[in-house]
Every structure is written in C-alpha cells, then in structure tokens.
Amino acid sequence: MGTLRQALQQLEAEGLVYRENRRGWFVSPRRTRYDPTRISAFMEHVSTQGRSPRTECLQAQLRPAGDALSNVMETRCPGT
C-alpha cells in the first residue's frame, strides 16, 4: 500500500492534478482532445468540448519574400 504522497505524485504524472508551491494540490482542467490527423475545424472542435478557443497573433512583419520564397509561392517580387 502506498502513501498519499505517492498517490498524488502518480496522479500528477498522469496529468490529473498539479501542485503549486505553498498552496497545495489542485485538480487539473480537462484536456482538450484533438486528433490532428482528422480533418475538422479546430475552433469548432474545441467549442464542442466546452472550451473557449482563441487565437493570438504573437508577431507580424511585412518584408520582401526574396527569390526563393517567391518561386515556391509562384509569385513575383516587385520590380522584376
């Protein structure tokens, strides 16, 4: 028979609980189930699981593609 500490460590390893220093143990939020090999709309899929999906733009830049990328994207660089 194991101890409570061992049981909590096992639950933590399985992702069912998490701990915070000096605060204690907490039940982990439900994991989102998503199979990227299936074709589906991610936002809709997450919403059906009771979650609130969102997107966030971390960085955006406008810069020339260059010859190599222009060829891959089948576009032309300005001035060519």
N, C-alpha and C positions, 0 to 999 in steps of 0.2 A: 504494500500500500504506500502511495506517495504522499508527499506533504502538499499543503495548499499552495505553497510557493512553486513547487514543481508543476502542479496543475495549471497555475496561472502562466507559467513560462511556456507550457505546451499550448495553451490557448493563444498566447501571444505569437508563437511560432506559426500557428495556423491562421493568424490574422484576425482572430475573433475578438481579441481585446488588445488594448495598448496601455502603456503606462506613461505617466508624467511625473517627473521628479517632484517630490514633496507634496504631490496632490493625490496620487493613488492610481488605481486601475479603472479603465473605462471600457465600455462595450464599443467596438469598432463600428463605424457606419457600414451599411450593406455595400458590398462590392457591386459595381456595375458589371453585368455580364454582357460581353460583346465578342462576337466571333468575326474578326476582320476578313475571313475567307468567304463569308456570306455577303451577298450584295444587299445592302439596306442603307437607309438614311440614318446616319449615326445619331443626329439630334432627335429624330422621331423615336428611334430605338431606346435611347436613354430616357426620354419623356415617358414612355410606356412603363418604365420601371420605377416611376415616381420621383425621378430626379429632375433637377432644373439645369439642363445643359447650357453652356455659354461659350462664346469664342472671345478671344482676346488677341489683338494684334500686338506683338511684342516689339516689332521694329518694321519699318517700311522705308525703302530708299528707291529713288529713281536714278538710274545710271545706265549708260550705254551697255548694250549686250555684248558687243565685240563680234568679230567674225565667226568664231567657233560656235557661240551660242546662237547667233543669227542663222547659221546654216542648219543647226539642229531644229530650230523653231520655224524654219523655212520663211524667214522674214529678211528684210534688207535693212542695213544700217543707214541712217540718214546721210545723205551726201555721197552715196555710192551708186 
